């Protein structure tokens, strides 16, 4: 399994928002990616961004339980 950074960030966000527990290997992979200095710099840069593009806003957070996970785990 190989994800790239945006997928790891989305997986982390949606799993947290939906109260889904990632399997240990998936969680370890995500943490390895999130610990990479370039990913951390990218996240820090994003936090300083002030422009909002309304059409890109997600609106209400929806659960991914039952969509990407059958039993609340990956």
GUMI-823819 format. One record per residue (C-alpha): y, x negated, z; residue in one letter. Coordinates in steps of 0.05 Angstrom, whole numbers, padded with zeros to 5 digits, always signed. Example, Ala and Ser with C-alpha at 12.3 -4.5 7.8 and 13.67 -1.06 7.14 Angstrom:
<nodes>
-00090-00246+00156A-00021-00273+00143S
</nodes>
This chain:
<nodes>
+00000+00000+00000X+00068-00028-00019X+00134+00008-00006X+00203-00016-00021X+00261-00012+00027X+00290+00057+00010X+00221+00089+00018X+00210+00054+00085X+00279+00078+00110X+00265+00150+00088X+00195+00149+00118X+00224+00125+00184X+00280+00177+00184X+00236+00236+00163X+00179+00219+00210X+00228+00214+00269X+00263+00279+00250X+00197+00316+00242X+00164+00286+00303X+00108+00256+00262X+00070+00196+00289X+00057+00142+00237X-00010+00108+00237X-00008+00038+00268X-00014+00000+00201X+00041+00042+00169X+00086+00033+00229X+00074-00042+00229X+00090-00047+00155X+00154-00007+00164X+00175-00050+00223X+00162-00114+00184X+00207-00088+00128X+00260-00065+00177X+00260-00134+00211X+00275-00170+00146X+00346-00201+00148X+00365-00173+00080X+00345-00103+00101X+00383-00109+00166X+00446-00134+00129X+00439-00076+00080X+00435-00026+00138X+00495-00057+00172X+00535-00052+00108X+00516+00021+00101X+00542+00035+00171X+00611+00012+00150X+00612+00056+00088X+00664+00112+00096X+00660+00147+00029X+00622+00214+00029X+00595+00242-00036X+00587+00316-00020X+00535+00331-00074X+00490+00277-00045X+00491+00306+00025X+00423+00334+00046X+00448+00390+00089X+00395+00417+00137X+00338+00371+00157X+00271+00399+00138X+00204+00380+00168X+00155+00341+00125X+00096+00364+00168X+00047+00398+00123X+00081+00369+00061X+00065+00295+00068X+00020+00300+00129X-00035+00349+00146X-00045+00330+00218X+00022+00301+00239X+00002+00229+00223X+00003+00183+00163X
</nodes>
